[in-house]
Amino acid sequence: MKHVMLKKAVAVATAVSLAASGALFSEFPTHAGNSFFWGDETSYVNESQTKLVHLDYADYVVITFAQGSVEDYNLYFGETCINKALTKVDDEGTVVKWLTTVVKPGTLKIYKKDNPMFGQEVEITKGYSPVTVKAGSSSDAPDYFLARGTISTFDYYLNPKNSDGTDKVLPTHTTFDLQHTRKVNSENVTTKSYVPAVVIDDMGNSVSGKDIVAEFSIENDAQKKWFEGIDKVTILNQDNTIVNSQLKYATKVEEGAYGTNGVITIPTGQSNMRTCGIYQMNIHSTVSEESVTVPFELVTNKEYTLKQNALGTKVGERLKFTLEGQRGEYYGSPLGNDQKTVTLQKPSGNAVELKEIDDWSLIGSLFTLYENCLDEPGTYRVSIKFTGYPEVSKRFEVYEKATRSGRNKKPSRKNNSRVDAVSRATSTITIGGDGKPSSGGTMYQGKFVLNYDLITNALVLDELKMGNTASENVVSQFYGLTEVEYLYDEGAEAFYSYRDYINDFAELHLDGRETLNFRKFAETAKAADYQGPNKVQNMLEDGSYGCLIDFKFYKGQEAPEFTGLKTLKGEPFKIQAKDLSFVKAIKEMYVDNLSMPLRSDAYLKQCDIDRENGILTIYPAAFNFYIVPQEAKHTLRIETESGYRSVELSLWYVDELPTEEIQEEEKQDEPKEDEPKEDEPKQSEVTPVTPTSAPKPVYVAPAPTPTPSPLPEKGKEEETVTPPSTITENDIPLGENNVVQGKVPEKVALLSVNMKKGNKLLVTWKKITKNCKGYQIQVAKKKTFAKGSIVSTTHTTKTSYSVTLKKRTKYYVRVRAYKLVNGKKKYGTWSGAKKVNG
């Protein structure tokens, strides 16, 4: 009674306030159900789905908006705004949740941000809290559950893949896509594509001589830049497993009748692309880490026929056919993973897509249409299309229903071969790698990491009866686990008993005042004497499980960011870590899942660790290119001492490095502003020594007669240099412009420097066959190549280079070759500079 009186008092006070401000009568507070409105009677939240939800381990107030999202409103309990403590349940924020700080939070007030004169109140609990409501924080909850449960051996060792072929380990989202608005790619990459099917022979070669051609619609400058930066195209199978990482392909951008198109051409007959079926091309660009995956189809050139096994079929009877090739070949993949489409056009003209097992089956060459499909007399046409195979169709006639009952009668379920074909040897059902139920055989006891926010969001949607397929799978898997054992935070520094937590939560809840959250619990509870499991699997956002992975990758402080993960072919990786303390904690490093750690001794130089500067050098000798080809993705696993997580990095050898990825060592080799022009005579055959904090002597080439030390610059102290008696490869002397003396790359001969369509500069030069590892290209606005005028410095192993430049600008281009000495670039002489107008 007091609660109703208070509500009326609030309404009257609000009405008086609105009247004093000149509000219209329609803006006075009104009452409907458990809600009060002011301004109008518009419902801003869905009242039946805005309520207190009791989960097994926490209480949440869940708010479901009828208009807009959480970004449009301010929410209060009493005088406490809870907006900063809200977390999204769905992607759009139309459903949000608040971890309650009190047992009875009372009435929720919703104000429109753009007009606080309009709003709504919803009664969440009867009565009010005896203590002040605090907003709390989303960080009051733990980050993860650690649970144990059973899983089929097949799913335990299954390695699900992302769309780019990498292992799927962690969930990509903890919210759910209720509005079906989630996009795989941003608008900065081109995804609208068309790839016609290509017919191939037994060797995988195109029958017509045409290549695989993928056309992409380019709609803006960002998409064009992304397409022009394509540096890797990888072929995957339908399971996203990489089948060809060394693909030969070509790209171009062209103007068509309907706009700009990007074209990727892939020759047929390449490795692991010689069988028919659906493949996927994953396309990566240097512009961003965002990649695009596009399916394409290779169709066998074999011909198949569909022949009836009997005539005179009546309505309600089944019909059998023989479907095979000219030499008796089966139709469809022997693995059974085809995308299968069977369409039946009935005499009435209706076309129906039939379902496998329910309506048809194909066992070997025997194709059967079941009696439920043939429900009217007349002429039918059945069309069959499996991916990788040509479409096969057949017309046939069905007569009026027969009076006899024995012919082709459907067998009872226990004798139905269709059931036998799909009911494997086990009745245990688990969720497979695609989020769908899958059957296994032997079961395995595993440890599972569950993202707290993912689980909570799925359970909340289940309570509201708003879940989608993904959230329902997550709920099913969660309740199918044997036991949740621990709660812990990011880094897994301490584990807390789940059973102790929920009992303490329940005990405090009975007092009717404040609720217990994980943060308060961890302040007083004793952490378990447990360091974590050996291997775990993470539950993904569709209810499936990710790859089996060592828990050490998630225990400890997070690894820092790294640069230098790409290098030119044949050169060492110079990997820079942003956290020096992490580098100091490195214990061992491994590449490409090899069992032996990398060595850095005098007998085998595979790596160097510069702990003072945070640089990891990985030499080509570290890799076995017979096992993992140089062009493929390589992995570097770094094991650390306790306190830091182990980390696995992806390394790539490339033909060309973009300007921003040039190593610091290479930048130091750029010419200075006072470097002599190509046409000017050289002033000296020795490089003057400039004293610094750590001066380094520079030698000229050894000769039979003693060579004097270089002269000091004017006004600077003279340094006495004693040439070594024996000069090794490590001490190869340098002359002017840091050019290697002796056997150095010869001077590069430029062949052409031209501007192409789209203001793209194309530079070509003659290949140097001896004593050369690659080339350095510089583009500048001044002939002197002064530092401030350089617009591009790039390294490549090719004999051509292209870059898009500004219009109506004069540029100069030059090229020089380099060789490697102990992993360091030693350059030859620059070519003559050539001028080009942008």
C-alpha positions in Angstrom: 0.0 0.0 0.0 2.8 2.3 0.9 4.4 1.5 -2.5 1.3 2.5 -4.4 1.0 5.8 -2.4 4.6 6.6 -3.1 4.0 6.0 -6.8 1.0 8.3 -6.8 3.0 10.9 -5.0 5.8 10.8 -7.5 3.2 11.1 -10.3 1.5 14.1 -8.7 4.9 15.8 -8.1 6.0 15.2 -11.6 2.6 16.5 -12.9 2.9 19.7 -10.8 6.5 20.2 -12.1 5.4 19.7 -15.7 2.4 22.1 -15.3 4.7 24.8 -13.8 6.9 24.5 -16.9 4.0 25.0 -19.2 3.6 21.3 -20.2 0.6 20.1 -22.1 -2.0 17.8 -20.4 -0.8 14.9 -22.6 2.6 15.1 -21.0 1.3 14.3 -17.5 2.4 11.0 -16.0 0.2 8.1 -16.9 0.0 4.5 -15.7 -0.2 1.2 -17.6 0.6 -2.2 -16.2 3.8 -2.0 -14.2 5.0 1.1 -16.0 4.6 4.9 -15.5 5.1 7.2 -18.5 5.7 10.9 -18.7 5.6 13.0 -21.9 3.5 10.4 -23.7 2.6 6.8 -23.4 5.3 5.5 -25.7 6.9 2.3 -24.5 10.7 2.7 -24.7 11.3 -0.7 -23.3 9.6 -4.0 -23.7 8.1 -4.5 -20.2 7.7 -8.3 -20.3 11.4 -8.6 -21.2 12.7 -6.0 -18.8 13.0 -7.7 -15.5 15.3 -9.3 -12.9 16.9 -12.5 -14.0 18.2 -15.0 -11.5 21.1 -17.1 -13.0 22.9 -19.9 -11.2 25.7 -17.5 -10.1 24.4 -13.9 -10.3 21.4 -11.7 -10.5 21.0 -9.4 -13.5 18.5 -6.7 -14.4 17.9 -7.1 -18.1 16.5 -4.2 -20.2 15.0 -4.8 -23.6 14.4 -1.6 -25.6 11.4 -1.3 -27.8 12.8 1.7 -29.6 16.5 2.4 -30.3 19.3 1.0 -28.2 21.1 1.7 -24.9 22.9 4.6 -26.6 19.6 6.6 -26.7 18.7 6.5 -22.9 19.9 7.2 -19.4 18.8 4.6 -16.8 18.4 5.1 -13.1 17.6 3.2 -9.9 16.7 6.0 -7.5 19.3 8.7 -8.0 21.9 6.3 -9.3 22.7 6.2 -13.0 23.7 2.7 -14.1 24.7 3.4 -17.7 28.5 2.9 -17.1 27.9 -0.5 -15.6 25.7 -1.8 -18.4 26.9 -4.4 -20.9 25.4 -5.5 -24.2 23.7 -8.8 -24.7 23.2 -8.4 -28.4 25.4 -6.7 -31.0 23.1 -3.6 -31.3 22.6 -2.9 -27.6 18.8 -3.4 -27.9 19.2 -5.9 -25.0 21.5 -4.9 -22.1 22.2 -6.3 -18.6 23.2 -4.8 -15.2 24.9 -6.9 -12.5 22.8 -6.0 -9.5 24.4 -4.6 -6.4 21.3 -5.0 -4.2 18.8 -7.8 -3.8 15.8 -5.4 -4.5 16.8 -2.6 -6.8 13.2 -1.3 -7.0 11.9 0.8 -9.9 13.9 1.4 -13.1 13.6 4.9 -14.6 14.3 5.3 -18.3 15.0 8.9 -19.7 15.5 9.8 -23.3 18.9 11.4 -23.7 17.7 13.9 -26.4 14.6 14.9 -24.4 14.5 14.0 -20.6 10.9 15.2 -20.5 10.0 11.9 -22.1 10.5 8.6 -20.3 9.2 5.5 -18.6 9.4 3.7 -15.2 9.3 0.0 -14.9 8.8 -1.9 -11.6 11.6 -4.4 -11.4 11.1 -5.7 -7.8 8.3 -5.1 -5.2 9.6 -2.8 -2.6 12.9 -0.9 -2.3 16.3 -1.7 -1.1 17.1 -0.9 2.5 20.6 0.2 1.3 21.5 2.7 -1.3 21.8 1.3 -4.8 25.3 1.6 -6.2 26.0 1.4 -9.9 28.9 -1.1 -9.6 31.0 -2.0 -12.6 31.0 -4.7 -15.3 34.5 -5.6 -14.1 32.9 -6.9 -10.8 32.3 -10.1 -12.7 35.1 -12.7 -13.5 36.4 -13.1 -17.0 36.2 -16.9 -17.3 34.8 -20.1 -16.0 37.0 -23.2 -16.0 34.9 -26.4 -16.4 35.3 -30.1 -17.1 33.2 -32.3 -19.2 33.0 -35.1 -21.8 33.6 -34.6 -25.5 33.9 -37.0 -28.3 37.5 -37.9 -29.3 36.8 -36.6 -32.8 35.7 -33.2 -31.6 38.5 -33.1 -29.0 41.2 -33.3 -31.6 39.2 -31.4 -34.3 40.9 -28.2 -35.5 38.2 -25.8 -36.6 39.4 -23.1 -38.9 38.7 -19.4 -39.4 37.8 -18.1 -42.9 41.5 -17.4 -43.6 42.6 -20.9 -42.7 44.1 -20.1 -39.3 43.1 -22.1 -36.2 39.9 -21.1 -34.5 40.8 -20.9 -30.9 38.8 -18.1 -29.2 35.3 -16.7 -29.7 35.2 -13.6 -31.9 32.1 -12.2 -30.2 30.5 -12.5 -26.7 27.3 -10.8 -27.8 24.7 -12.3 -30.2 23.5 -11.1 -33.6 19.7 -11.0 -33.0 19.1 -8.4 -35.7 21.1 -10.3 -38.4 23.2 -7.2 -39.1 26.7 -8.6 -38.3 29.1 -8.2 -41.2 32.1 -10.3 -41.9 34.0 -7.4 -43.6 34.0 -3.6 -43.4 33.2 -1.3 -46.3 37.0 -0.7 -46.8 37.4 -4.1 -48.6 35.6 -5.3 -51.7 33.4 -8.3 -51.1 30.9 -8.2 -54.0 32.3 -10.8 -56.4 31.5 -13.1 -59.2 33.4 -16.3 -60.0 32.0 -18.5 -62.8 32.5 -22.3 -62.4 35.4 -23.8 -64.4 35.1 -27.3 -66.0 38.3 -29.3 -65.5 39.7 -32.7 -66.6 41.2 -35.5 -64.5 44.5 -33.5 -64.2 42.7 -30.4 -62.9 43.3 -28.4 -66.1 40.6 -26.3 -67.6 38.8 -28.0 -70.5 38.1 -24.7 -72.3 41.5 -23.2 -71.6 40.0 -20.5 -69.4 41.5 -19.7 -66.0 39.6 -19.2 -62.8 38.6 -15.5 -62.9 37.2 -13.7 -59.9 35.7 -10.3 -60.5 35.2 -7.8 -57.7 33.1 -4.6 -57.7 35.2 -1.7 -56.4 32.9 1.0 -55.0 35.3 3.5 -53.3 38.9 4.6 -53.0 39.5 2.5 -49.9 38.5 -0.7 -51.6 40.7 0.1 -54.6 43.7 0.7 -52.4 42.9 -2.6 -50.6 42.7 -4.5 -53.9 45.9 -2.9 -55.3 47.7 -4.0 -52.1 46.8 -7.7 -52.4 49.9 -9.7 -51.5 48.6 -13.2 -50.8 45.9 -15.5 -52.2 45.5 -18.8 -50.4 43.3 -21.7 -51.5 41.2 -23.4 -48.8 38.8 -26.3 -48.9 35.2 -26.2 -47.6 36.5 -26.7 -44.0 38.8 -23.7 -44.3 41.9 -25.9 -44.2 44.7 -24.4 -46.4 45.4 -26.7 -49.4 47.6 -24.3 -51.4 49.6 -21.5 -49.9 51.9 -21.0 -52.9 49.3 -20.1 -55.4 50.2 -18.5 -58.7 47.9 -15.7 -59.6 47.7 -12.2 -61.2 45.7 -9.1 -60.2 44.6 -6.0 -62.1 42.2 -3.1 -61.8 40.1 -2.2 -64.8 37.4 0.2 -65.8 34.2 -1.5 -67.1 30.9 -0.4 -68.4 29.4 -0.5 -65.0 32.3 0.9 -62.9 35.7 -0.2 -61.6 36.4 -3.9 -61.2 39.2 -5.8 -59.6 40.2 -9.0 -61.3 42.1 -12.0 -59.9 43.2 -14.6 -62.4 44.3 -18.1 -61.2 45.6 -20.7 -63.6 44.0 -24.2 -63.2 46.0 -27.4 -62.6 47.9 -26.1 -59.6 48.8 -28.2 -56.5 45.8 -29.6 -54.5 43.3 -28.1 -57.0 43.0 -31.1 -59.4 39.7 -32.5 -58.1 36.3 -31.2 -58.6 34.3 -29.5 -55.8 34.0 -26.2 -53.9 37.1 -24.4 -53.0 37.7 -21.0 -51.3 40.2 -18.3 -52.1 41.3 -16.2 -49.1 42.6 -12.8 -50.2 45.0 -10.7 -48.0 46.2 -7.2 -48.6 49.1 -5.2 -47.1 46.7 -2.4 -46.5 45.0 -4.1 -43.5 44.8 -7.4 -41.7 41.2 -7.8 -43.0 41.0 -10.6 -45.5 38.2 -11.7 -47.8 37.2 -15.3 -48.5 35.3 -16.1 -51.8 34.1 -19.6 -52.8 34.5 -20.9 -56.4 33.6 -24.2 -58.1 35.6 -26.6 -60.2 33.3 -29.0 -62.1 34.3 -32.3 -63.6 34.0 -32.8 -67.3 32.6 -36.3 -66.9 29.1 -36.9 -68.2 26.5 -38.6 -66.0 23.1 -40.1 -66.8 20.0 -40.7 -64.7 17.9 -43.8 -65.8 14.7 -45.2 -64.3 14.9 -48.7 -62.9 11.2 -49.4 -63.4 8.2 -48.0 -65.2 4.6 -47.7 -64.2 5.1 -46.0 -60.9 1.9 -45.0 -59.2 1.1 -42.1 -56.8 2.3 -42.9 -53.3 5.1 -45.3 -54.5 8.8 -44.8 -54.4 10.9 -44.6 -57.6 14.4 -45.8 -58.1 17.0 -44.6 -60.6 20.6 -45.4 -61.5 22.9 -42.3 -61.5 26.4 -42.9 -62.9 29.0 -41.9 -65.3 29.9 -43.4 -68.7 32.4 -45.7 -67.0 30.2 -46.4 -64.0 31.7 -43.5 -61.9 29.7 -42.5 -58.8 28.1 -39.1 -58.7 29.2 -36.9 -55.9 32.2 -36.7 -53.6 33.1 -40.0 -51.8 33.6 -38.0 -48.6 29.9 -37.0 -48.8 30.6 -33.3 -48.1 29.0 -31.9 -51.2 26.4 -29.1 -51.3 23.5 -31.1 -52.6 20.4 -29.7 -54.4 17.6 -31.9 -55.6 14.6 -30.2 -57.2 11.3 -31.8 -58.2 9.0 -30.1 -60.6 5.5 -31.5 -60.2 2.7 -31.9 -62.8 0.9 -28.9 -61.3 4.0 -26.7 -62.1 5.2 -26.4 -58.5 8.9 -26.8 -58.0 10.0 -28.2 -54.7 13.5 -28.5 -53.2 13.7 -31.9 -51.6 15.5 -32.8 -48.4 18.0 -35.6 -48.2 16.9 -38.6 -46.1 13.4 -37.3 -45.8 12.7 -37.2 -49.5 15.6 -38.9 -51.3 18.8 -40.8 -50.9 21.8 -41.6 -53.0 23.7 -44.8 -52.1 26.5 -45.7 -54.5 24.7 -45.3 -57.9 21.2 -45.9 -56.6 19.1 -42.7 -56.4 15.7 -43.1 -54.7 12.8 -40.7 -54.6 10.5 -41.5 -51.6 6.8 -42.0 -51.9 5.9 -38.8 -50.1 7.2 -36.8 -53.0 5.1 -38.4 -55.7 1.6 -37.3 -54.5 -0.1 -36.5 -57.8 -0.4 -38.1 -61.3 1.3 -36.6 -64.3 4.8 -35.8 -65.7 7.5 -34.8 -63.3 11.1 -33.6 -63.7 13.8 -34.2 -61.2 17.0 -32.2 -61.3 20.1 -33.1 -59.3 23.1 -30.8 -58.7 26.0 -31.6 -56.4 28.9 -29.2 -56.2 31.7 -30.1 -58.5 29.4 -32.2 -60.7 27.3 -31.2 -63.7 23.5 -31.0 -63.3 21.6 -34.1 -64.2 17.8 -34.1 -64.9 15.2 -36.6 -65.9 11.5 -36.5 -66.9 9.3 -39.3 -65.8 5.6 -40.1 -65.5 3.5 -41.2 -62.4 0.1 -42.8 -62.8 -3.0 -42.8 -60.7 -2.8 -44.4 -57.4 -2.9 -48.2 -57.5 -5.5 -50.3 -55.6 -2.8 -52.9 -54.7 -0.8 -52.3 -51.5 2.2 -54.4 -51.6 4.4 -52.8 -54.3 7.3 -50.7 -53.1 5.7 -50.3 -49.7 7.7 -48.1 -47.4 9.5 -50.3 -44.8 9.0 -49.8 -41.1 11.5 -47.4 -39.5 13.5 -50.2 -37.8 14.3 -51.6 -41.2 14.7 -48.3 -43.0 18.0 -48.1 -44.7 17.9 -44.4 -44.5 18.0 -44.5 -40.7 20.9 -47.0 -40.8 22.9 -44.7 -43.1 22.9 -41.8 -40.6 22.6 -43.5 -37.2 26.3 -44.2 -36.5 27.6 -46.6 -33.9 27.0 -44.2 -31.0 24.0 -42.4 -29.5 26.1 -39.7 -27.8 25.6 -36.3 -29.4 27.9 -33.4 -29.1 28.3 -30.0 -30.8 30.7 -30.2 -33.7 33.1 -27.7 -35.2 30.3 -26.0 -37.2 28.1 -25.5 -34.2 25.8 -28.4 -35.2 25.3 -31.6 -33.3 27.9 -34.2 -34.3 28.3 -37.8 -33.3 31.5 -39.2 -32.0 32.8 -42.5 -30.8 35.0 -42.7 -27.7 34.4 -39.9 -25.2 37.2 -37.9 -23.7 37.3 -36.0 -20.4 38.4 -32.4 -21.2 38.9 -29.0 -19.6 37.0 -26.1 -21.1 37.4 -22.4 -20.8 34.1 -20.5 -20.9 34.0 -16.8 -21.5 31.9 -15.4 -18.6 30.2 -12.7 -20.7 29.4 -15.1 -23.5 27.8 -17.7 -21.2 25.9 -15.0 -19.3 24.5 -13.4 -22.4 23.3 -16.8 -23.7 21.6 -17.6 -20.4 19.9 -14.2 -20.3 18.5 -14.7 -23.8 17.3 -18.1 -22.8 15.5 -16.7 -19.8 13.8 -14.1 -22.0 13.0 -16.7 -24.7 14.8 -14.4 -27.3 17.7 -16.7 -28.2 18.9 -17.6 -31.7 20.5 -20.8 -32.8 24.0 -19.8 -31.6 22.9 -18.8 -28.1 20.8 -21.9 -27.7 23.8 -24.1 -28.6 25.9 -22.2 -26.0 23.2 -22.8 -23.3 22.9 -26.5 -24.3 26.7 -27.0 -24.1 26.9 -25.2 -20.8 24.3 -27.3 -19.1 25.8 -30.4 -20.7 29.1 -29.9 -18.9 30.0 -32.1 -15.9 31.0 -29.3 -13.5 32.1 -25.7 -13.4 35.2 -25.9 -11.2 36.8 -22.4 -11.0 36.4 -18.7 -11.7 39.4 -16.6 -12.8 40.4 -13.4 -14.4 42.5 -12.6 -17.5 46.0 -13.9 -17.0 44.9 -16.8 -14.7 47.1 -15.6 -11.8 44.6 -17.1 -9.3 41.8 -19.6 -9.4 38.7 -19.5 -7.1 36.3 -22.3 -6.3 33.1 -21.9 -8.2 31.2 -23.9 -5.5 32.5 -21.7 -2.7 31.5 -18.6 -4.6 27.9 -19.6 -5.3 27.4 -20.7 -1.7 28.7 -17.4 -0.3 26.5 -15.6 -2.9 23.4 -17.4 -1.8 24.2 -16.8 1.9 24.5 -13.1 1.5 21.4 -13.0 -0.8 19.3 -14.2 2.1 20.0 -11.1 4.1 18.0 -9.1 1.5 20.5 -6.2 1.3 23.6 -6.2 -0.9 24.6 -8.9 -3.4 27.9 -10.6 -3.6 30.0 -10.1 -6.7 33.2 -11.9 -7.7 35.4 -8.9 -7.0 34.3 -8.8 -3.4 34.5 -12.5 -3.0 38.1 -12.6 -4.3 39.2 -10.0 -1.8 38.5 -12.3 1.2 38.4 -15.8 -0.3 41.5 -18.0 -0.5 42.7 -18.8 -4.0 42.8 -22.5 -4.8 46.1 -24.3 -4.8 46.0 -24.9 -8.5 48.1 -23.6 -11.4 45.7 -24.4 -14.2 45.3 -27.3 -16.7 47.7 -28.4 -19.3 45.5 -28.2 -22.4 42.1 -26.6 -22.8 39.4 -25.8 -25.4 37.5 -22.6 -25.5 33.8 -22.5 -26.1 33.1 -20.5 -29.3 30.2 -18.1 -29.9 28.2 -20.8 -31.8 28.4 -23.4 -29.0 31.2 -25.4 -30.7 34.7 -25.7 -29.2 37.9 -24.2 -30.6 41.2 -25.9 -31.2 43.0 -27.8 -28.3 45.7 -25.4 -27.1 48.2 -25.2 -24.3 46.8 -23.2 -21.3 50.2 -21.5 -20.9 49.3 -19.2 -23.8 46.7 -17.6 -21.5 48.4 -17.7 -18.2 50.4 -14.7 -17.1 50.8 -11.1 -18.4 49.8 -10.7 -22.0 52.5 -10.7 -24.6 53.4 -7.3 -26.1 52.9 -6.2 -29.7 55.6 -7.1 -32.3 56.7 -5.6 -35.5 58.9 -7.0 -38.2 56.9 -10.1 -38.9 57.6 -9.9 -42.6 60.9 -10.0 -44.4 62.3 -10.4 -47.9 63.0 -14.0 -49.0 66.3 -15.2 -47.8 66.8 -12.5 -45.2 66.5 -12.8 -41.4 63.5 -11.6 -39.5 64.2 -8.6 -37.2 61.3 -8.8 -34.7 60.9 -5.8 -32.4 59.0 -6.3 -29.1 57.5 -3.2 -27.5 58.0 -4.6 -24.0 61.7 -5.1 -23.1 60.8 -7.0 -19.9 59.1 -9.6 -22.0 62.2 -10.2 -24.1 64.3 -10.5 -21.0 61.9 -13.3 -19.8 62.3 -15.4 -23.0 63.4 -18.9 -22.3 63.2 -20.7 -25.6 61.9 -20.2 -29.2 60.6 -22.8 -31.7 59.6 -22.5 -35.4 57.0 -24.3 -37.4 56.0 -26.7 -34.5 59.5 -28.3 -34.6 60.4 -30.0 -31.4 64.0 -28.6 -31.0 64.4 -25.0 -29.7 66.4 -22.6 -31.8 70.1 -22.4 -31.2 72.4 -19.3 -31.1 75.8 -21.0 -30.5 78.9 -20.9 -32.6 78.1 -24.2 -34.3 74.6 -23.3 -35.4 73.3 -19.7 -35.6 69.6 -19.8 -35.9 68.6 -16.9 -33.7 69.8 -13.9 -31.7 68.1 -12.3 -28.7 69.0 -8.7 -28.0 67.5 -8.4 -24.6 68.6 -4.8 -24.1 67.0 -3.5 -27.2 64.1 -6.0 -27.5 65.1 -7.4 -30.9 64.7 -11.0 -31.9 66.7 -12.1 -35.0 65.5 -15.3 -36.7 67.9 -16.4 -39.4 66.9 -18.5 -42.5 68.9 -21.4 -41.0 66.1 -21.7 -38.4 63.6 -23.1 -40.9 63.3 -26.3 -42.8 61.9 -25.3 -46.1 61.4 -28.9 -47.2 58.7 -29.2 -44.4 57.2 -25.7 -44.6 58.0 -24.0 -47.9 59.6 -20.5 -47.7 56.5 -18.9 -49.2 54.1 -20.4 -46.7 53.2 -19.0 -43.3 55.7 -19.8 -40.6 55.2 -19.8 -36.9 57.4 -18.7 -34.1 56.5 -19.9 -30.6 58.1 -18.0 -27.8 58.3 -19.7 -24.4 58.8 -17.4 -21.4 59.5 -17.6 -17.7 56.6 -17.5 -15.3 54.8 -14.1 -15.2 54.4 -13.8 -19.0 52.3 -15.8 -21.4 53.8 -17.8 -24.2 53.0 -16.5 -27.6 52.9 -17.8 -31.2 53.6 -15.4 -34.0 53.0 -15.7 -37.7 56.0 -15.0 -40.0 56.0 -14.4 -43.7 58.7 -14.3 -46.4 57.6 -11.8 -49.1 58.9 -10.6 -52.4 58.4 -6.9 -51.5 58.2 -4.9 -48.3 56.0 -1.8 -48.1 57.8 1.4 -47.1 56.5 1.3 -43.5 58.0 -2.1 -42.8 61.6 -1.3 -43.7 63.8 -2.1 -40.8 65.6 0.6 -38.8 68.9 -0.8 -40.0 67.8 -0.2 -43.6 66.7 3.3 -42.9 70.2 4.2 -41.7 71.5 3.2 -45.2 69.4 5.9 -46.9 71.6 8.6 -48.6 72.2 11.8 -46.8 71.3 15.2 -48.3 74.9 16.0 -49.0 75.4 12.8 -51.1 77.1 13.6 -54.4 74.9 13.6 -57.5 75.4 10.9 -60.1 77.1 13.3 -62.5 79.5 14.8 -59.9 83.0 13.3 -59.4 83.6 11.5 -56.1 85.6 13.4 -53.6 87.3 10.6 -51.9 87.7 6.8 -52.0 87.4 6.6 -48.2 84.5 7.5 -45.9 85.5 10.1 -43.3 85.1 9.1 -39.7 82.7 11.2 -37.8 83.4 10.9 -34.0 80.3 9.9 -32.0 79.7 8.4 -28.6 80.9 5.1 -30.1 83.0 5.8 -33.2 83.4 2.9 -35.6 86.5 2.8 -37.9 86.0 2.3 -41.6 88.5 0.5 -43.7 89.3 0.6 -47.4 90.0 -2.6 -49.2 93.1 -4.5 -48.2 96.1 -4.1 -50.6 99.7 -5.4 -50.7 100.9 -2.0 -49.5 99.8 -0.5 -46.2 96.7 1.7 -46.4 96.7 5.0 -44.5 93.9 5.6 -42.0 91.1 7.9 -43.2 91.6 11.6 -42.6 89.6 13.2 -39.8 87.1 15.9 -40.6 88.3 19.5 -40.1 88.1 20.6 -36.5 87.7 17.0 -35.1 90.1 14.8 -33.3 92.2 12.4 -35.4 91.6 8.7 -34.8 94.3 6.1 -35.3 93.1 3.0 -37.1 95.1 -0.2 -37.3 93.9 -2.5 -40.1 93.4 -6.1 -39.1 95.9 -8.7 -40.3 93.1 -10.9 -41.6 89.7 -9.6 -42.8 86.9 -12.1 -42.5 83.5 -12.1 -44.0 82.2 -10.3 -40.9 84.6 -7.5 -41.5 84.0 -6.8 -45.2 85.3 -3.3 -45.6 83.1 -0.5 -46.9 83.8 2.4 -49.3 81.7 5.4 -50.2 78.0 5.3 -49.6 78.4 2.2 -47.5 79.2 0.2 -50.7 80.8 -3.2 -50.2 84.3 -3.4 -51.6 85.5 -6.4 -53.6 82.8 -8.8 -54.8 79.8 -6.4 -54.6 76.7 -6.3 -56.7 77.2 -4.6 -60.0 75.6 -1.3 -60.9 71.9 -1.8 -61.8 70.8 -0.8 -65.3 67.4 0.8 -65.4 65.3 -0.4 -68.4 62.2 1.8 -68.1 60.5 4.3 -65.9 56.9 5.0 -67.1 53.6 6.3 -65.8 50.7 4.0 -66.4 46.9 4.4 -66.1 45.8 5.6 -62.7 49.0 7.6 -62.2 50.9 4.4 -61.3 54.6 4.5 -61.7 56.2 1.3 -63.2 59.9 0.8 -62.9 61.8 -2.1 -64.5 65.5 -2.9 -64.5 67.9 -5.6 -65.8 68.4 -8.6 -63.5 71.8 -9.1 -61.9 72.6 -12.7 -61.8 75.7 -12.8 -59.6 76.4 -11.6 -56.1 72.9 -10.1 -55.6 70.1 -10.9 -53.2 67.7 -8.1 -54.0 67.2 -4.5 -54.9 66.4 -1.2 -53.2 64.3 1.4 -55.1 64.0 5.1 -54.2 61.6 7.6 -55.5 62.2 11.3 -54.7 61.1 14.8 -55.8 64.7 16.0 -56.1 67.6 14.7 -58.2 69.8 14.8 -55.1 67.5 12.4 -53.3 67.8 14.6 -50.2 66.2 13.0 -47.2 63.2 15.4 -47.1 62.4 14.8 -50.8 62.2 11.0 -50.7 58.6 9.7 -51.1 59.3 6.0 -51.3 62.0 3.6 -50.3 61.3 -0.1 -51.0 63.1 -3.4 -51.0 62.1 -6.2 -53.4 63.5 -9.4 -55.0 61.7 -8.7 -58.2 63.0 -6.8 -61.2 60.0 -4.4 -61.4 58.2 -2.1 -58.9 55.0 -0.1 -59.1 53.7 2.7 -56.9 50.8 5.2 -57.2 52.1 8.8 -57.2 50.5 12.3 -57.1 49.6 14.0 -60.4 51.4 16.9 -61.9 54.6 16.3 -59.9 58.1 15.6 -61.1 59.8 12.5 -59.7 63.3 10.9 -59.9 63.9 7.1 -59.6 67.0 5.1 -58.9 67.8 1.5 -58.0 70.7 -0.4 -56.5 71.4 -4.0 -55.7 72.4 -5.5 -52.4 73.9 -8.7 -51.0 73.7 -10.2 -47.5 76.6 -10.5 -45.1 75.7 -12.1 -41.8 72.1 -11.1 -42.3 73.0 -7.4 -43.0 72.4 -5.7 -46.3 75.5 -4.5 -48.1 74.7 -2.3 -51.1 76.2 -1.8 -54.5 76.3 1.5 -56.5 73.1 3.4 -57.3 71.9 3.3 -60.9 71.7 6.6 -62.8 68.6 8.6 -61.8 65.7 8.8 -64.3 63.1 11.5 -64.3 59.4 11.0 -64.8 56.4 13.3 -64.7 53.4 12.3 -62.5 
